[in-house]
Amino acid sequence: MAEQGKGFSFGSGFLLGAVVGTILGLLFAPQTGRQTREMLRARGDELAAKAKETLREAWLQGKETATKVGAELRERLEQARKKETE
């Protein structure tokens, strides 16, 4: 489970870094309003796609973990039932 936390932290850090990088880029490389809007739109689309992928990966990890935990619980329940009947 510690690995899941690291993956989520990495994804969050990555997105935060992308946002900060975009802001710094705007501050140090001024452009016309139209160019800036186009750049922001493209960057926003890129960040949205990355966020969507990060969420999808987190959901898949959660689903996999839930499946494993469910299987382990069923196995332990079955073992407890066997001991009870002995």
C-alpha positions in Angstrom: 0.0 0.0 0.0 3.0 2.3 0.5 3.6 2.1 -3.2 0.2 3.5 -4.0 0.8 6.6 -1.9 4.1 7.2 -3.6 2.4 6.9 -7.1 -0.3 9.3 -6.1 2.3 11.8 -4.6 4.4 11.6 -7.8 1.4 12.3 -10.0 0.3 15.2 -7.8 3.8 16.6 -7.8 4.1 16.2 -11.5 0.9 18.1 -12.1 1.9 20.8 -9.6 5.3 21.2 -11.3 3.6 21.5 -14.7 1.3 24.3 -13.5 4.2 26.1 -11.8 6.3 25.7 -15.0 3.5 27.2 -17.1 3.1 30.2 -14.8 6.9 30.8 -14.8 7.0 30.5 -18.5 4.3 33.1 -18.9 6.1 35.5 -16.5 9.5 35.2 -18.2 8.4 35.0 -21.9 5.6 37.5 -22.5 3.7 37.0 -25.7 0.7 38.6 -27.4 -2.7 38.0 -25.8 -3.8 35.7 -28.6 -0.6 33.6 -28.4 -0.8 33.4 -24.7 -4.5 32.2 -24.8 -3.6 29.6 -27.4 -0.6 28.4 -25.4 -2.8 28.2 -22.2 -5.5 26.3 -24.0 -3.0 23.8 -25.4 -1.3 23.5 -22.0 -4.6 23.1 -20.2 -5.7 20.3 -22.6 -2.3 18.6 -22.0 -2.7 18.9 -18.2 -6.2 17.7 -18.3 -5.1 14.6 -20.3 -2.3 13.9 -17.8 -4.7 14.3 -14.8 -7.2 12.0 -16.5 -4.5 9.4 -17.0 -3.2 9.7 -13.4 -6.8 9.3 -12.1 -7.3 6.3 -14.3 -4.1 4.6 -13.0 -5.1 5.4 -9.4 -8.6 3.9 -10.0 -7.1 0.7 -11.6 -4.7 0.3 -8.7 -7.6 0.7 -6.2 -9.6 -1.8 -8.1 -6.7 -4.3 -8.1 -6.1 -3.8 -4.4 -9.8 -4.3 -3.6 -9.8 -7.5 -5.6 -6.8 -8.8 -3.8 -8.2 -7.9 -0.4 -11.5 -9.4 -1.2 -9.9 -12.7 -2.3 -7.8 -12.8 0.9 -10.8 -12.1 3.1 -12.8 -14.9 1.4 -9.9 -17.3 1.9 -9.6 -16.4 5.6 -13.4 -16.8 6.0 -13.3 -20.2 4.4 -10.4 -21.2 6.7 -12.3 -20.0 9.8 -15.4 -22.0 8.7 -13.3 -25.1 8.3 -11.8 -24.7 11.7 -15.2 -24.2 13.2 -16.5 -27.5 11.7 -13.6 -29.5 13.0 
